[in-house]
Amino acid sequence: MSTVEAVACCGPLAAPTLSDEQAEATAAVFKALADPARVRIVNVLATSGEPVCVCHLVEPLGLSQPTVSHHLKKLTDAGLLEREQRGKWAYFSLRPEAVETLAAVADMKGACCR
């Protein structure tokens, strides 16, 4: 299963049941978000109206550029981010499908998106 498929396979936590595949995919998303720096990256990207350059994440996060790049790779590999190369810099944004999936997974009211 690719990482993009994993995000698509996540199941709402309030669903009556989750298949093994849905549970594994949902756990993979939570694992990718299980670091405060990654949660802050998602917050910055969620509140930005446009893709954000990795160079603009270093100072707000208080981390070195290689550390920020490591966290961005983890989030990208999990299927949560899109990466766009512009010259020597990489720009990141949240994948629209990932945002919808995260909202559905966290929906504890039982509403299912699928």
C-alpha positions in Angstrom: 0.0 0.0 0.0 1.4 3.4 -1.0 1.4 6.2 1.5 -1.2 8.1 -0.5 -3.4 5.0 -0.4 -2.8 4.7 3.3 -4.2 8.2 3.9 -7.2 7.3 1.7 -7.7 4.1 3.7 -8.0 5.8 7.1 -11.3 5.1 8.8 -13.2 7.3 11.2 -12.4 6.4 14.8 -16.2 6.5 15.6 -17.0 4.0 12.8 -18.8 0.9 14.0 -15.8 -1.2 13.0 -12.4 -0.7 11.3 -10.8 -3.3 9.0 -7.2 -4.3 9.8 -6.2 -2.2 6.8 -8.1 0.9 8.0 -6.6 0.5 11.5 -3.1 0.2 10.2 -3.5 3.2 7.8 -5.0 5.3 10.6 -2.2 4.4 12.9 0.4 5.4 10.2 -1.1 8.8 10.0 -1.1 9.2 13.8 2.5 8.0 13.9 3.5 10.7 11.4 1.8 13.3 13.6 3.3 11.9 16.8 6.0 14.5 17.1 5.3 18.1 18.3 7.5 19.6 15.5 5.4 17.8 12.9 2.2 19.0 14.5 3.5 22.5 14.4 4.5 22.1 10.7 1.0 21.0 9.9 -0.3 24.0 11.8 1.8 26.4 9.8 0.8 24.8 6.5 -2.8 24.7 7.5 -2.9 28.4 8.3 -0.9 29.4 5.2 -2.8 30.4 2.1 0.0 29.1 -0.2 2.8 26.5 -0.2 5.5 27.3 2.3 9.3 27.1 1.6 11.3 24.9 3.9 13.5 28.0 4.5 10.5 29.8 6.2 9.9 26.9 8.6 13.4 26.9 10.3 13.1 30.0 12.4 9.4 29.6 13.6 10.1 26.0 14.6 13.5 26.8 16.2 15.0 23.8 14.5 17.9 23.3 12.1 17.2 23.1 8.4 18.2 19.4 8.2 15.8 18.6 11.2 13.0 20.5 9.5 13.6 18.6 6.3 13.6 15.3 8.1 10.2 16.1 9.6 8.8 17.3 6.3 10.0 14.0 4.7 8.1 12.0 7.3 4.9 13.9 6.7 5.3 13.7 2.9 6.0 10.0 3.1 2.9 9.6 5.2 0.9 11.2 2.4 0.0 14.3 4.3 2.0 16.9 2.3 2.7 17.8 -1.3 6.2 18.8 -2.2 7.0 21.2 -5.1 10.5 22.0 -6.2 11.2 25.7 -7.1 14.8 26.1 -8.1 16.9 25.0 -5.1 14.1 25.3 -2.6 11.3 22.9 -1.8 7.8 24.2 -1.0 5.2 22.2 1.0 1.5 22.3 1.4 -1.1 20.0 2.9 -2.7 17.6 0.4 -6.4 18.4 0.2 -7.3 14.8 0.4 -5.3 14.4 3.6 -7.0 17.3 5.2 -10.4 15.8 4.5 -9.2 12.4 5.8 -7.8 13.9 9.0 -11.1 15.6 9.6 -13.0 12.4 9.1 -10.7 10.3 11.2 -11.1 12.7 14.1 -14.9 12.9 13.8 -16.0 11.4 17.0 -19.7 12.1 16.4 -20.0 9.1 14.2 -20.5 10.8 10.9 -18.7 8.8 8.3 -17.4 10.5 5.1 -17.2 7.3 3.1 
